Amino acid sequence: MLAKKLGYILLYSLVLTVTSCTQPYQVSYEQREKHAEIAQAKKTDIVVGVVWPYTAQSSFINGVNLAVQEINNKDFDNDGIKGVLNRQLKTIVVDELGIKPGYFSRKQRNVDQQLARQIASTFTRNPEVVAVVGHAMPTEAIAASVTYQYHGILYFAPVATNLLLTQPGFKLVFRLIPPNQEQASQLAGYCALTKNYKNMVILHERTAYGEELADSFNETAAALGIKIIHRQSFFKNKEQVNFKSIIADFQGKTFDAIFLVSSEDQTSVEVIKTARKMLNNVSFDLVGTHFMNLPSIGQEAGGAADGLVVPTVFNSAFNLAGNFVKNYKMIYNGEEPDAWAAQGYDSIKLLAHGMQEAGSSVPMMVATTLRYMRTWIGVTGVHAFAENGEEKDRFNALEGAHIPYSFYTLAHRRTKQDLVH
């Protein structure tokens, strides 16, 4: 609850910061809208910003690039001119890792927010930018969303699950993944109904994301008959915490599984390895979150990560994902696309769809079209939006579409992925 209250304080302090800037944000907003109208008339490139720590995790950008290539080679209007609205998409990619070395081991939450605002500000100073996709961490996404909204830039958050992102009801901000409550609900259902767990422990990072997801899981699991016998938290940077002292609290307790909430791969690896080593006389399963669906965890944790179950919005067996998988493997030397690649791909494809349907690249016109469209089906499933930019009906859509999270079991060094639900 404290994290939630602090989150509200953070959000509205960010709003005050943006609205009190020396250069009125209305000027930036209006300039961008006029520039988009002129660019539409002149048929110049549509410029989209992409933010991701791609030197550490490249598949998201790979998915983005594949989508851009396909869009720029497609004749949408059958008039012999390629590209959405007869124009070419152009991306400006910012590497979060390159801007701030040690991206995955930052120690202060305000550093995350400052970095996000700095990146967002670079896009606001370019009137050609009509949309931005990305930001790999929830804190950055929330901080950046305020800047994008007030400067008239359409923003897609493909991985941020915190409820705070959409609660202000910004008209230019959209979430492209189910929120924490939905993830927690499905994870708890999997644990109770598929695995028949009776007793669990919760271990989560001490962030707004970690606490919100842990709270939601705790509530739903209890309603489904799972007893949470212990709950513990940790700082998300491994340099700041002694995991042994935390895991020691689980010794002597009997439980079926640990629900681990961690958004950083190195922290996840250290927690998993420590838990397996210190609790080696106990048989237990590991259940993680969508941020833990990373090859690096299976590779670096080795056998300790065997059996770790993580949710994913992407199922390569989904019938509409076939061409995406084939083209991705062809371009990237046989590499299998993961959930991050699919999210990057769908983000750009959905943006192009919104522009084509709106007949415009003006951000507010595209946003209005997306908000009131019935559904759009991508390789990650069916997308439709509520007034506040939240996904709706993600789990009650067309028959045959891949709607809910799937759950995958990680195997040693990721040599296989077994669909378990």
VENKA-V840582 format. One record per backbone hydrogen bond with DSSP energy under -1.0 kcal/mol. CO is the residue of the C=O (numbers start at 1). NH is the residue of the N-H. Records with the same first field share a line. If there is no record, write none. Layout:
BEGIN
CO: NH / NH
END
This chain:
BEGIN
1: 5
2: 6
3: 7
4: 8
5: 9
6: 10
7: 11
8: 12
9: 13
10: 14
11: 15
12: 16
13: 17
14: 18
15: 19
18: 21
24: 28
25: 29
26: 30
27: 31
28: 32
29: 33
30: 34
31: 35
32: 36
33: 37
34: 38
35: 39
36: 40
37: 41
38: 42
39: 44
46: 90
47: 130
48: 92
49: 133
50: 94
51: 135
52: 54
53: 56 / 57
58: 62
59: 63
60: 64
61: 65
62: 66
63: 67
64: 68
65: 69
66: 70
67: 71
68: 72
71: 74
74: 76 / 83
83: 86
84: 87
88: 46
90: 48
92: 50
94: 52
95: 99
96: 100
102: 105
108: 112
109: 113
110: 114
111: 115
112: 116
113: 117
114: 118
115: 119
116: 120
117: 121
118: 122
119: 123
120: 124
121: 125
123: 126
126: 129
130: 154
131: 49
132: 156
133: 51
137: 141
138: 142
139: 143
140: 144
141: 145
144: 148
145: 149
146: 150
147: 151
148: 153
149: 152
154: 132
155: 174
156: 134
157: 176
161: 180
162: 165
163: 166 / 167
166: 169
172: 155
174: 157
179: 183
180: 184
181: 185
182: 186
183: 187
184: 188
185: 189
186: 190
187: 191
188: 192
189: 193
190: 194 / 195
191: 197
198: 227
199: 256
200: 229
201: 259
202: 232
203: 261
204: 234
205: 207
207: 211
208: 212
209: 213
210: 214
211: 215
212: 216
213: 217
214: 218
215: 219
216: 220
217: 221
218: 222
219: 223
220: 224
221: 226
222: 225
227: 200
230: 202
232: 204
234: 206
237: 240
242: 246
243: 247
244: 248
246: 249
247: 250
250: 253
256: 285
257: 201
258: 287
259: 203
261: 205
264: 268
265: 269
266: 270
267: 271
268: 272
269: 273
270: 274
271: 275
272: 276
273: 277
274: 278
275: 279
279: 282
285: 258
286: 309
287: 260
289: 292
290: 293
292: 294
294: 298
295: 299
296: 300
297: 301
298: 413
301: 304
302: 305
303: 306
305: 308
308: 410
309: 288
310: 408
312: 406
315: 318
318: 321
321: 325
322: 326
323: 327
324: 328
325: 329
326: 330
327: 331
328: 332
329: 334
332: 335
338: 342
339: 343
340: 344
341: 345
342: 346
343: 347
344: 348
345: 349
346: 350
347: 351
348: 352
349: 353
350: 354
351: 355
352: 356
353: 357
354: 358
355: 359 / 360
362: 366
363: 367
364: 368
365: 369
366: 370
367: 371
368: 372
376: 383
378: 381
381: 378
383: 376
384: 392
386: 389
389: 175
390: 386
393: 396
398: 401
401: 403
406: 312
407: 420
408: 310
410: 307
411: 414
412: 415
418: 409
END
